[in-house]
C-alpha cells in the first residue's frame, strides 16, 4: 500500500501543476457540484453604449473576447451574439424567457445618481434601476452568475465593468504611465480584451489557476494584454468540459457515467484516471477497517 | 498521519475552487479600518436570501451577534449584514468576490452602513473585510483565507489575495484601534 501511494503521489502533483480548475456551487461545506452550461450555443448581448472611455471600439473588443473562446476546435461550445441592447439589467428572472447574458459598462457610481431614500439603497438593485456601479468602488469588474443549486447548471451570466472609476482601452500600444483610474484611453490602460477574455472564462465555468501563463491565472500587470488569448490549460478546460460531439462533463451522476472521470474538477486529462485508484485505496482502507 | 487521512488530504488537492472573478483595490488592514464605520467581532446567527429589484437579483441578509466592537457604535449588539447573491429555493446567484457568511461563523467584519431607513451594513472591500476568528491551543487568532479575489495595487499590478494571519486577536484589535486613534 505504501509503495502504491509513493508511486501515486508524484503523478498527482504533476497533474495538479498544469491544471485548470472548475467553478462550483458554493455551499457551507464548500464542495457543491461544478458549474456547466447544458446547451452548447450560448447567446450573449452587449449594451450598445459600450465603454465611455474606449468608445465604439469597446464593442469590437468585447466581440473579439467571446470569439477567442469559440476558436478551439476540440470544443463545440459557441458564444453567439444577439443584437445590441439598451438593457442595463443584470441577473436572472426565473419566470422570463428573455434572460440574456449581458455585458454592460457602468459609467457612474450609484452614490452619485440614486436619490436619497430610494428603497434600492438598502435593498440592493440600484445598478439595474439606474445603470450605475453599485459594488465596491475599487472593483474593476464583477460577474453575476445564476445557476441550479442542485446540479450546477448555469442559467445566466452577466458581466459589469466599472467605468465609473477605471479607464478602459483597446489600443495595443503604448503602455500608459500612471494608474488605472487616471490615464487617458489612447494608451494601454485596463485592456478590455485582457479583462473580458478572463471574465468569460468564468462564464464558461472555469476558475482561477496557479499557472501564471494561463488566462485564468489570478494575476496581471497594469497594461497587460497577454490574456487576450487562451493558453493550453484554458483550452484543455474548455474542451474537457464541452468536448466536441460528446456530452458535457458535469458533476451529476449521469455524466460521471458518460465521462468516466468524476466531475473533472481541477483536473487536466487523465487526472480522473489517477483519482480512481485513489478512491480504490480509500475504499480498501475502509473495508480493512471493518474487517 | 494515517494512510486514510493522507489519501483524503491528497484528494483534497483535486477538488474544485469556489467561483470568483473579481479584481478589487487592495486595502491594508489600516485602510480597511479607516474606510469602515463599524468594525465588530461577532457570530453569524442566521441568513435569509430573497429576490430584489424585479426578481432579477438575489441578496442575503445575515444577522450577526456582536460580542466586541472595535470601531463605531458602542451600542450595537446585533447588526444585519447585506451581501449580494445567495440561494433562494433551487436557484443560487453569485456575485464574484462578495463575502460569504454562514450561520455559526465567528468573524471580524469591517462594515459600512448602507443608505436607507433599514439599518443594514455591507462589508468593506468585498471579501477583504471579512476575517475569521479561530482557536488554537487556547489562543484566539484572526485569519483571512485567500478569497477568490485579485487585488489591484497602487502601481497597477494585480496579484492574488494572500492568506492573512494567523494573528493573535489582541494584536489584531490593537492594529485596528491604532489605525483609528483620534477618530470617532
Interface residues (C-beta under 8 A of the other chain):
Chain A: X1 X2 X5 X8 X9 X12 X16 X21 X22 X23 X24 X25 X26 X28 X30 X31 X34 X35 X89 X90 X91 X92 X93 X94 X95 X116 X117 X118 X119 X120 X121 X122 X123 X124 X125 X128 X129 X135 X136 X137 X138 X139 X140 X141 X142 X143 X144 X145 X146 X147 X148 X149 X150 X155 X179 X180 X195 X198 X199 X202 X207 X208 X218 X219 X220 X221 X222 X223 X263 X265 X266 X267 X271 X275 X278 X279 X281 X282 X285 X286 X289
Chain B: X3 X4 X6 X7 X8 X10 X11 X13 X14 X15 X16 X17 X18 X19 X20 X21 X22 X23 X24 X25 X27 X52 X53 X54 X55 X56 X57 X58 X59 X82 X84 X85 X87 X89 X90 X91 X92 X93 X94 X95 X96 X97 X100 X102 X114 X115 X116 X117 X118 X120 X124 X125 X126 X148 X150 X152 X154 X155 X156 X157 X158 X159 X160
